[in-house]
Amino acid sequence: MGSEVELGEGGVAGNALLPALARAPEGSIQLADGYSFRTRAEQLAGVRGRSLAQVLMAQ
């Protein structure tokens, strides 16, 4: 059974993602493997999320 995840300000983003990004220390790496979460983090919080592959390649 598939379900649609709401990533708007009133859904997952507003209730969990945005508060977590706001609490993250400056300069921390934001791991966001899903394209939609990376996009929302950038659009709503101005935070650039990275995929796991990007993080591992930077090591």
Secondary structure as UniProt FT lines:
FT   TURN            9..10
FT   HELIX           13..17
FT   HELIX           18..23
FT   TURN            26..27
FT   HELIX           35..40
FT   HELIX           41..45
FT   HELIX           52..58
//
